[in-house]
């Protein structure tokens, strides 16, 4: 099966041939002790920009994983073709802002099929590259964030440890 199937985690090797693959990380690397959920509603093909994140800068600076709920996930079951072909994504500007402003951040998670908008593939590739090249960072895509709860202690994003792959399906759960 595809390693980009369902909820999955991209690691540096996905966009950096010298970056680490999934199997080169320890289990502890996929445990996040502080998180923040941001509601940034987006519709078809819209991009998450730095201006969407700036008002949350103080809070983002305190966490290891940033979860972005665009609310586009509602189309996953209702309109699967729309979900997979018109998804919002992350802009290169947004990715650059994340990397430059938040050194403590180890991962982002999104409720869309990919951080790359299907309508803005080049922009999505740039965003992936900015986040993953020459650093230990993870992108978790296709997350279910609809039933998020506020009293989370830790988040676990446990991949299938397949030797030498750049991404892997994962199970994401929280300790509350």
N, C-alpha and C positions, 0 to 999 in steps of 0.2 A: 504494500500500500504506500501511498505518498506520505512523505514525512511532513508535509504541509496540510495534513488532513485534520479537520475539526480544530479544536483548541490546540494550538501548538506554540512552541517556543523557538524563536530564531536566536542563534548564538553568533558570535563574531565571524566564524568561518562562512556564514551565509553570504557575506559581502566582502570578506577579506581572506584571501587564500592563505595568508599566514596566521589568521585568527584561530582561536580554539574551536574545536568541535565539541559536541555535546558530551562525548565520553571522556573528555579531558577535564571536566569539572567534577568537583566533589558534590555530594548530596547537599551539604550545608550551603553551597552557593545558590541553591534554589529555594532558600528559606529567607523570607523578608520580615524583619522585625518591626517595621513601621510602614504604614501605607496611607494613601490619600486617594479618595475617589472624587473626581471632578465631573460634574455634569456640564458637558459642552455639546448641546444639541446641534446636530448637523443633518442635512438632508442629502439627496442624491449628488454624488461627486464633489461635495464641498470638502475643503481642506482645513485641517486644524493648523492655525497660524500662531506665531509667537504672541500676537495681541490677545488671543483666546486664553493664553496661559499667564500673562503678565500680572493680572489682578490676583492670582493665587501664589505669586512668587514666594512670599513669606512662609506659607504652609508647605509648598513643594520642597523647600530647602530643608525640611525636618524629616523627610521620609526616604526609604530605600526603594519603594515601588510606587509608581504613579499609575492609577487606573483612570482611564478616560471613557466615560459613558456618553456616547453620541446619541443614544436612543434609536439608532438605526437597526439594532438587533431585532426589533419587533418585526422586521421584514424577513427574518431568517425562515420562519415557518409560513407566514402569510403570503409572501411573494419571493420565493427563493431565487428566481432569476434576477429580480431587482437587487436583492441582497448581495448577490455575487457579481453583478455587472455594473452596478451604479453606486457602489459603496463610497462613503467618505474615506478620507485618508489623512495622513500627516504630511505637511509641507516640509520642504528642505529648511525653510526659515524656522518652522516650529522645532524641527530636529536640532538645528544649530543652537537655538535658544536653550533647549533642554540640556545639551552637552556643555555649553559654555556657562550656564548659570547654576547648575545643580550637580556638583561633584560627588555628593553623597548618594545620588540616585543610581541604582543598579539595574533597574528595569522599568519598562512601561507595559501596560496591558490595555488592550482596546477591545471594544465590543463590535468590531467589524471584521470581516473575513481577512483583511490584510491592512497593514499600515499604508500600503500603496493603493490609492484609489484606482479602480479599474479604468477610469477615464483620464487619469493623470499618471500613467505608468512611469514616465521619466522622472517626474517630481518624486514619486514614491521610491524609486530606486535611489535617488539622491538622498532622501530622508533615511532610508535603510543604511546606506553607506556611511552617512554622517554619524549615526548612532552606533554602528557596529565596528567600524574600522579602527584598528589600533587601540582597542580598549576592551575590557570585560564588561559587557552590557547585554541585556536580553530584551527582546520584543516578544510579548505574548499576544497572539492574535486570535480572533474568534472566541473571545471570552464571554461567558454569560454573566452579565453584571446587573441583570434585572432585579434580582432578589438580594442585593447587597445589604448587609447589616452594619450598624455603626460600631459595635463593641468588639472589634477584631483585635486580637493580640499579635497574631502572626499569620502570614500567608505562605503557603507551600505551593510551588509550581513544579511538580515532579514529572520530568520527562521520561520517556522510554530511553534507556541508555543504550543506544545503538552505536557501535564503533564507527568513528570517523564520518558521522553525518553532520550537516550544517544546521539542522533543525529537527525537532521531534514532536510528535503528539505528546501532550502532557495532561495531567490531571491537576487542576488548581482547586485548593480548598483552604479554609481558614480555621484557625483555632480561635474560639470566642470565649 
